[in-house]
Amino acid sequence: MSKTIHKGVDLSDTLTYNSSREDLLIPEYGRGIHIMVQHMLSISDKAERTKCAEAIVSVMGSVVPPEGTEEEGLHKLWNHLHQISEFQMDVDSPFEKPNSEDKYTQPERLSYPNETSRAGHFGRTLGSMVEMAKKLDDGEEKTILIVKLANTMKMHFLTWNRKTVERSFIADQLKEISGGNLVLPEDAELESTAEILRNIRKTSDALDRKRPGKKNSKKNHKNRRR
């Protein structure tokens, strides 16, 4: 190791690099907090140890402000303090001491839907509409709903793919999603691609105008060109 000389003093034996130190248990709080916790654990008097722990929690909150309500945030900070102390801290905490085993316990799996979507890009709402249409008796009402479904599918498709879409593609997709129960009539006319794209642009422009900073975008662009 090369020597580091500062004002004629050899600092080789005094410099400490993070690579040679122990890993931080919660890196977000920095090494300073972890050193303070080690000092707190070395205090023999419990009352003084508790005061030190409270001071550390206050500093932790300024380093990494917790989310949620004030009580939730304070509870989270105390839990983190217990973790940094490797659950060896014996103080009068305002909250129950967490169980060290809970830190390594995997949460229960969420009950996600098990069914596989045949055309997820059309959305679950359209799937619900398809199921409702399948229950209708054949007739004018069902035919109108089928055409509306086809137009909705075409709009969804063009929202993400601004190219033309064949009528046969929409008809095939509708038939597949409905399990063959909904068939687009041969004489049914769907909205034109140009009209759908025009409506999509209008909606997009209206949303842009409502966003902060978008109102005077054209004016600002002109000013930048001057």
C-alpha positions in Angstrom: 0.0 0.0 0.0 1.5 3.4 -0.9 2.0 5.9 1.8 -0.2 9.0 2.1 1.8 12.0 3.4 0.0 15.1 4.6 2.1 18.0 6.0 4.9 15.6 6.7 2.7 13.1 8.6 2.2 9.5 7.4 -1.6 8.9 7.3 -1.3 5.3 6.0 -2.3 3.8 9.3 -5.1 6.3 10.1 -7.1 6.3 6.8 -10.1 3.9 6.7 -11.8 3.0 3.5 -15.4 1.9 3.3 -14.3 -1.2 1.4 -12.6 -2.4 4.6 -15.6 -1.6 6.8 -18.6 -3.8 7.6 -21.6 -3.4 5.4 -24.4 -1.0 6.5 -27.6 -2.8 7.6 -29.8 0.1 6.2 -27.5 2.1 3.8 -30.0 4.9 3.3 -29.2 6.4 6.7 -25.5 6.5 6.2 -22.6 5.3 8.3 -22.9 8.2 10.7 -26.2 6.9 12.0 -24.8 3.3 12.4 -21.9 4.7 14.4 -24.3 6.5 16.7 -26.3 3.3 17.2 -23.1 1.5 18.2 -22.4 4.3 20.7 -25.9 4.0 22.0 -25.6 0.3 22.6 -22.4 0.9 24.7 -24.3 3.1 27.2 -24.9 1.1 30.4 -27.6 3.3 31.9 -31.0 2.5 30.3 -32.5 5.9 30.8 -29.5 7.5 29.1 -29.6 4.8 26.4 -33.3 5.7 25.8 -32.5 9.4 25.4 -29.8 8.6 23.0 -32.1 6.4 21.0 -34.7 9.1 20.8 -32.1 11.6 19.5 -31.0 9.1 16.9 -34.6 8.6 15.7 -34.9 12.4 15.3 -31.8 12.5 13.2 -32.9 9.5 11.1 -36.2 11.3 10.3 -34.3 14.3 9.0 -32.0 12.1 6.9 -34.8 9.9 5.4 -38.2 11.5 6.0 -40.7 8.7 6.4 -44.0 8.5 4.5 -47.5 8.1 5.9 -49.0 9.7 9.0 -46.8 11.1 11.8 -47.4 8.0 14.0 -46.7 5.6 11.1 -43.5 7.4 10.2 -42.3 7.4 13.8 -43.1 3.7 14.1 -41.1 3.0 10.9 -38.1 4.9 12.2 -38.1 3.0 15.5 -38.4 -0.3 13.6 -35.4 0.7 11.5 -33.5 1.6 14.6 -34.1 -1.9 16.0 -32.9 -3.4 12.7 -29.7 -1.3 12.7 -29.0 -2.4 16.3 -29.6 -6.0 15.1 -32.5 -6.1 17.6 -30.1 -5.9 20.5 -31.4 -2.5 21.7 -32.9 -2.4 25.2 -34.7 0.9 25.6 -38.1 2.3 26.5 -39.5 2.5 23.0 -42.9 4.0 22.4 -43.7 1.0 20.2 -43.5 -2.7 20.7 -40.1 -4.2 19.8 -40.4 -5.9 16.4 -39.7 -9.6 16.0 -36.4 -10.2 14.3 -37.8 -13.3 12.5 -40.5 -11.2 10.9 -37.8 -9.5 8.8 -37.0 -12.7 7.0 -40.6 -14.0 6.7 -42.0 -13.8 3.2 -45.4 -12.1 2.8 -48.4 -14.2 1.7 -48.9 -14.3 -2.1 -51.5 -12.0 -3.5 -54.5 -13.6 -5.0 -54.2 -12.5 -8.6 -56.7 -13.6 -11.2 -55.8 -17.0 -12.6 -57.5 -16.7 -15.9 -55.4 -15.9 -18.9 -56.5 -12.9 -21.0 -56.8 -13.7 -24.7 -56.4 -10.0 -25.6 -55.2 -8.1 -22.6 -54.5 -4.9 -24.7 -58.3 -4.4 -25.0 -58.8 -4.2 -21.2 -60.9 -6.1 -18.7 -63.8 -3.6 -19.1 -64.3 -4.8 -22.7 -64.1 -8.4 -21.5 -67.0 -7.6 -19.1 -69.0 -6.1 -21.9 -68.4 -9.2 -24.0 -69.7 -11.4 -21.3 -72.8 -9.2 -21.0 -73.4 -9.3 -24.8 -73.1 -13.1 -24.8 -76.1 -13.4 -22.4 -78.4 -11.4 -24.7 -80.8 -13.1 -27.0 -80.2 -12.7 -30.7 -81.8 -9.6 -32.0 -81.4 -5.9 -32.7 -80.2 -5.0 -29.2 -77.4 -7.6 -29.3 -76.4 -6.6 -32.9 -76.1 -2.9 -31.8 -73.9 -4.0 -28.8 -71.7 -6.2 -31.0 -71.1 -3.2 -33.4 -70.3 -0.9 -30.4 -67.9 -3.5 -29.1 -66.2 -3.8 -32.5 -65.8 0.0 -32.7 -64.4 0.1 -29.1 -61.9 -2.6 -30.0 -60.8 -0.6 -33.1 -60.4 2.5 -31.0 -58.2 0.7 -28.4 -56.1 -0.8 -31.2 -55.6 2.6 -32.9 -54.7 4.3 -29.6 -51.5 2.2 -29.4 -51.0 1.6 -33.1 -51.7 4.6 -35.3 -51.9 2.6 -38.5 -54.9 1.3 -40.3 -56.5 -1.8 -39.0 -58.5 -4.3 -41.1 -62.2 -4.9 -40.4 -61.6 -8.6 -40.6 -59.0 -8.4 -37.8 -61.4 -6.7 -35.4 -64.1 -9.3 -36.4 -61.8 -12.2 -35.8 -60.6 -10.7 -32.4 -64.2 -10.2 -31.2 -65.1 -13.8 -32.2 -62.0 -15.2 -30.4 -62.5 -13.2 -27.2 -66.2 -14.2 -27.1 -65.4 -17.8 -27.7 -67.2 -17.7 -31.0 -70.5 -16.4 -29.5 -70.3 -12.8 -31.0 -70.1 -12.5 -34.7 -69.8 -9.1 -36.4 -72.5 -8.9 -39.1 -71.2 -8.7 -42.6 -73.2 -5.5 -43.4 -72.1 -3.7 -40.2 -70.1 -0.5 -40.9 -67.4 0.4 -38.4 -66.2 4.0 -37.8 -63.5 5.1 -40.2 -59.9 5.0 -39.0 -59.5 8.7 -39.9 -62.4 9.6 -37.7 -61.2 7.5 -34.7 -57.7 9.0 -35.0 -59.1 12.5 -35.2 -61.1 11.9 -31.9 -58.0 10.4 -30.2 -56.0 13.5 -31.2 -58.7 15.8 -29.8 -58.8 14.0 -26.5 -55.0 14.0 -26.3 -54.9 17.7 -27.1 -57.6 18.5 -24.5 -55.6 16.6 -21.8 -52.4 18.4 -22.7 -54.1 21.8 -22.3 -55.1 20.8 -18.7 -51.5 19.8 -17.8 -49.4 22.4 -16.0 -46.9 24.1 -18.3 -48.7 23.1 -21.4 -51.1 26.1 -21.7 -48.5 28.5 -23.2 -46.3 25.9 -24.9 -46.9 27.4 -28.4 -46.2 30.9 -27.1 -43.0 29.8 -25.4 -41.9 28.0 -28.5 -42.3 31.2 -30.6 -40.4 33.2 -28.0 -37.5 30.7 -28.1 -37.3 31.1 -31.9 -36.9 34.9 -31.7 
